[in-house]
Amino acid sequence: MPRRPIDAVFSQKLVSVIGTGTTARKTEALAYFHAREREDGVIEVQALGAGNAPFGKVREISLDELLENYTLEPQLSLERAQEQKARDQDVRKAVARGDKFFKQGKTFSAEFEYGKALDLDEDNVRANFGIGQCYIVRGDADKAREVFQRLVRLDAAFADEHKHLFNEFGISLRKSGMHPEALAYYTRALELSPADENLHYNMARASFDMGDPGQARQHLQNCLSLNTGHGECRQFLDFLRRKHPDGA
């Protein structure tokens, strides 16, 4: 049976010398760290402060170094897991309330709830999408761009489980007139999902809105190469051929 990756709390005894000469004395203290094992086997270690909150620089060490210089703290690991579970529940509840308010058109209340979720987990995908949609609906382009910049850095934002969310967000960017952001957003999504024909179709729409029918035609052809039965794509391509017969 394969070993489970390490994700736990460890301690390390720190020894320091206070004073000099005959008055010098050693003091010992325990410092606590969160250790997480990556897929490549490298251990990422980060110090823990008040409330077991991580702080400071993340160090990369080997498994041998971890086992030689650190001591596993199973009770603290359990407490940390329980705290994380409670935070996750609070995040889910805040996002659910945000979704409810957004559907009711109460974007300020929705923003407040999404903000609470992001205070607990700044990389939460659903909360980022939700608060971004609030800004777009209200026409706050500057704040929407800030969310866009966060989302394009998150690989998880483009995972299959969030496909409907990132499609809606990209369409909202385009419809709100944020065409360069929409195009950059779909380009990022395409890096992670190169076989998604709908991304090419959406990029064609954004390119056309930016006044580049030639680029739009190319994306439509890419879409059809992945799915010859994409009806909307064929209709759009026929429109471009009639409107721009020279391909410009």
C-alpha positions, 0 to 999 in steps of 0.5 A: 500500500502506498504511503500517504503524502505528509501533511502534518505539524512538526516541532523542532527544538531550538537552543540558544545561548543567553549571556557570555562567559560565566553567566552564559546559559542555554535556553531551549524552546519548541518551534512548530512547523507545518510540513507538506509533501509535494508530488515530487517528494520535496517537503515544504516547511513553514513556521506556525505562529499564534493560532497555528497560523502559518507565517514566514518563508516556506523552506524546501527540505528532503524527507530525510532532513524532516525525519532527522531534525523534526518531531511529529506532533500528532495531537497538534496535527489533529487540532489543525485538521479540525480547525481547517475543517471548521474554516472550510465549513464557514467558507462554504456557508458564506459562499452559499449565502453570497450565491443566494443574495446574488441570484436575488440581485442584492450584489452588495450583500452578496459581495459582503458574504463572498468577502467573508469567505475570502478572508478565510480562504483568499484562493477560494474559487467560487468566492472569487468568481462570485465577487467578480460577478458582483463588480461586473454587474455593478460596472466596477471595472477596476475591481473586476480587473483585480479579481480577473488578475487573481483568477488567471493565477489560479489553476483551480479556477479552470478545473472541470468542476468549475467550468460553468463558473469560468464560462459565465465569468468570461462571458460577463467580461466580454458583455461588459466591454472588457474584451482584452480581459476576456480574451486573456482569460480564455487564453489562460483557460485554453492553456489548461483545457486545450481540447475545449472547443467552446473556449475557441468559440468564446475567443472568436466572440471576444476577437470579433468584438475587438474588431479582429474578424480574421482572428475570430475566423481562426478561432472558429476554425479551431473550434470546428476542428475539435467539434464539427457539429458545433452549430453556433460556431458554423452560424458565426463562421457563415456570418463572417464569410458573408460580412468579410468575404476577403477574410479581413 
